[in-house]
Amino acid sequence: MRLIVSCAIIKFELNDQSNLSRVDTRERIIESARGLIFQQGYSATGIAQILKESGANSGSLYHFFPTKEDLLAAVLERYKSMLEPQVLAPAFERVSDPVERLFAVLDGYRRLLQMTDFHLGCPIGNLALEVSNSHPQVRRLIVENFEAWANAIRSLIEEAKGRLPDDIDPEHLARHVLAVMEGAVMLARAYHSFEPFDQAVNHLRDYFDRLVQDGSEWSAPRPAYQNVSNLENL
């Protein structure tokens, strides 16, 4: 009887380890693909590169992702789960005021541009430009990522609603902020300069200042968006 129980336990543990191994392999494939696609784009990323980077074999990859587009879909799902811990939380830790948090999120993209010498920008914006027409099946996931980002910004605007005119639509304003961010990042990468990014964010800041009623007090100083020399102060 003890032998039977012991065998059952061993079998359960082996199955459990096997399941963990499969999950680990799938995670490695997704993360490797995500990193490669972020750095060089979807079309330029080959299956052989993903296999080499992840250390997985082709059988495992095609077991989890029968097509490259299936893997892209998993990458886009991953980005949705990364929004809060990777994009919002670091910004929210720096300031508490909802409007300042909005601009801290934008500052996070500026920092990314700085750290990568304009090589990397918004991964969702990159994919929207590259695959929306050629891979319409994943367009929905791109839109869901944009909507999740805009919804987070909308929540911040709703927190500050008491300081804004009554007729302001938080959803529409959040979409405007999204458009400013994507355009500012794209132009900064194209010009290889912070000037267009800073101009766009400064105009957005000015717009918010005009919306705010009765000179509300902010809980944190404004970030400096003037010229490239400000990078030394980041």
Secondary structure by P-SEA (a helix, b strand, c coil): caaaaaaaaaaaaaaaaaaaaaaaaaaaaaaaaaaaaaccccccccaaaaaaaacccaaaaaaccccaaaaaaaaaaaaaaaccccccaaaaaacccaaaaaaaaaaaaaaaaaaaccccccaaaaaaaccccccccaaaaaaaaaaaaaaaaaaaaaaacccccccccaaaaaaaaaaaaaaaaaaaaaaccaaaaaaaaaaaaaaaaaaccccccccccccccccccccccc
